[in-house]
């Protein structure tokens, strides 16, 4: 993310008085799970620019049986009960703006050709 707070606010039509105070420290240019990044969300029907940690925390048992918290960041199966219930609740929705995108390990088809994204 190379855009600055004011640029994001203008791009997403966030009124100046609804821009949350600039956080200290500012979000880093790279966005990784559990780290802070910019988000655009609705508060009382108005767009706001804010920061949040990326990912939906989900408690699950690990191989050892110990309870772990994993952070789900990508919607991959819209038919799963987890995503159906999460996406049905607007409270959990926001836009995560970015200026460049990287997928370090592209998915491939069985024959080795790149998959259609």
N, C-alpha and C positions, 0 to 999 in steps of 0.2 A: 504494500500500500504506500504509494508515494504521494497521494493527495493529502492536502492539509484539511483541518477541521472546517474552515470557512468554505473551502472549495466543495467539500462533501455536502455541507448544508445548502449551498446554492444549487448544486446539481439535483438534490432530492427535495427541493422546495421546502426546506425546514426554516420556519420563521426565526429570525435572529434571537428573539426572546425565549425560544424553546430549545436553544442549543445548550446542552448541559455544560457546566463549567469544565474547562479543559483539565483533564486529569494529569496528575504528576506521578510518575513520569508518563509521557505520552506513549501511546501504543507503539511498539516497534514496527518497522516496515514489513516484517514477516509475520504471518498468522499461522499459529500452530494450535492444536488442541490444548485446552486448559489455559491458554494465554489470552491476555486482553487484546481486544481489537475493536474497531469502530462498528457500530450497528445503527440502523435506522429503524425506529419502531413507532407505533401509534400509542399515544397517551391521551386518553379522553378525546379520541377522534382527531388528534393533531399529530403530525410527524415531528419526531424529536431525533436528535443526534446524540448518541450516548456511547458508552463503552461497556463491554461485558466479556467475561471469559467465554471462549468458544467451546461448545459442546454441551450435550445434555447428559448430566450425571445419571448413571444407572448402576444400581447395586446388583452384583451377581456373584455366584460362588466360583472360585478358581478351582484348578485341578486338585489342590490340597484340601479343598472344602472351606477354606478361609473366605470370608466375605470381602469382596473387592469393589472399588468404585471405578468403573470405566466411563470414558467420555465418548459418546456417540456424536460424530460430526458430519457424516454423510448419509443422506437418505438413499438407500439402495433398493429397498423392497417396499413399495407403497402398500402391498397387501399384508404386510406383517402387522399383527395386533399392536405392537409397540408404536409404529408410525401412524397407524390409523387413529389411535387415541391421541397421540401427540399433535398431529397435524389438524385434527378436528377442533382443537382448542386454540383460538387466535392469541391467547395470552402467551403462547410459546413461540409465536412467529416473529421474525424480524428479517430485515435485509442485512446481509454482510457484504458491504462494498469492497471491491478490490480493483487494483489497476493492472495486475498481471496474474496469471494463473500457471501453476506447475503441477503436474501429476508425475511423480518420480518414476513409477513403474507402470507404463501403459499396459492395459489388459490386451491379451491376444486371443484370437480364435484358436480352435483346436489345430488348424493347419498352420499356425504361426503368423498369420496375417493380422495386422492391427484391427481391433474391434471398432465398430462404429460407435461413437459416443453419442 
